[in-house]
Amino acid sequence: MRRLLVLGFLLSGCLGRKNAEANNLEGYYTVGRLSNGWTRVSPGGADKAWFNEEIMAMIYTDSNCGSHYDDGDLDNLQRRLVSGMDALTHQSESWVDLDNRAALLKVYDGRLDGVPFRLGALALKKNNCLFEIIYLAPPSRFEDGWEDFMAVMAGFRSTSRGME
């Protein structure tokens, strides 16, 4: 299960494409509160990250703004997010309203070095930024943290300094 944690940190590191120009816009958002059991951890290249040791799950958020923002189709942007993962299988897809914008939420199953995982990934474009909220857990424990993942998403509000 520790490999799942490693995968989470690898993903969060891959998401971080920051420089001085982008940092003035990135990270300006709030998210919903997590229940007990989640500990804030170093996010690597992402903006924020939490780990739940009991269910071996991770939630993290990231934003890419300014010159790092890609105004592409959300489906393609999300496909890029998960590209390169082993044995990835698309499980479900839905559109949700988040902070007055349409956001794409997908769930995938995959494997890392033979260890299975389930991944919930949300992509949202707003204020010249791409926001990503990711939930990673063992398939058998995925439902145990899903409500917290949904709470993080439900509390998302972009606060990027007066930008529309």
N, C-alpha and C positions, 0 to 999 in steps of 0.2 A: 504494500500500500504506500510505502514511502515514495515509490516511483511516481505515484499519482501527484504527490506534492512536488516532486521534481518537474513533472510535466507542467504543472501550474506555473511554476517559476520560469520555466523555459518559455511558455506562452506569453507571460507578462513581459519578459525581456524582449521577445520578438515584437511586441506591440509598441514598445517605446522607440519612437523615431523623433526624438526631441532635439531642438537646438535653441539658441537664445531667441530667435525670432518667434518660434512657435510657443515657447514657454510663457509669453505674456498673455496668451489666450487659453492655454491648456489647463485643465484641472479646475476651472471655474464652474463647478456644479456641486449640488448636494445630492445625496441619496438617502433612502429610507434607513431606518434603524434595524439592526439585527437583534435576534433574541440572544439570551445567554448561551454561552458555549463557543461563541466566535471571538477570536483574538486578532487584533490588528497586527499585521506582519509587514515586513519590508516589501514594497510592491515591485521590486526590480525595476523594469522599464515602464511599468504601468503607473497610474496615479494613486490608486488605493487598493489594498488587498486585506483579506481576512481569511483565517484558517480555523476550521472546527476539527479538533483532534478526535473527538468521539466518533464522528462519521467520516473522518478522513477526507473532508471536502474543503474546497477553496472557492471564494468569490473575489473577483477583482474587477476594477473599472479602469478604463483608459480613455483618453481623448487625444485627437490629432487635429490640430487647427492650423490656420494660416497656410503657409506653403506646404504643409504636410497633410492638408485636407484634400480629399478626393471626392468630387461631387458626382461620382459614379452611381450606378444602380445599386441599391442596398443588397440585393441578392448576390451580385458579383463581388461587392466589397466583403460580404460575409464569407463567401466562398474562398476569397483570398486569405481571410483570417484563419481558416482551418486547413488550408492547403498544406500538404506535406505530412499530415498526421497519418499514422498507419491504420489500415483496415477501418477507415471511417465510413459509417453508414448513417444516412439521413433518416431520422425517426419521425419528426413532426415539424410543422411550420405554422406560424400564425402571425398576423399583423395585430399590433396593439397600439393604442393611443398613449403616448408618453410625452408629457410636457407640451401638449397641443401639437404634436407631430406624429406621423405614422412611423412606427419602428418595427423592424423585422426580428422575430424571435424564432430560433430553430433549436432543435435538440438532435444530438448526434450520439452514436455509440462508436467506440474505437478501442484500440489496444496500444499499449506502450510496452515494448519488450515482453509481450505476451500477457501483460496485466490489463484487464478490461477497465474502461472508464466510460462515463456518460457525461456529456458536455451540453450545457445550455448556453446559447450565445445570442445576445441582443445587439443589434446595430441601429443607430439613430443618427440622423443628420440634422444639425441645427446651428445657427449662428456661425456659419463657415467652419464648423467642426464636425468630425465623426466621433461619436461616443460609442463605446463598447462596454457591455456588462456581461461578464462570463461567470458561469458556475460549473465547477468540475467536481465529480464525486464518483465513487465506485457505483456501478449500476444497482447493486443491492441496497445502497444507502441513498440513492439520488433523491427519492421522494422525501426523505427525512429533512433535507435542507431546501427543498423546492419553495416552501412557503417563505423562508427567509430571502431567497433569491428574488421572489416576487415582491417582497416588501422593499428590498433595495431598489428595484425598478420603479415601483409605485411612488417612491419618495424622490425620484430623480427630478431635479429642477436645474436648468441651465442658468448660471448667474454671471455670464461672461461680460461683465462691465458695460452694460448699456447697449450691447450689440443686439440687433433684431434677428 
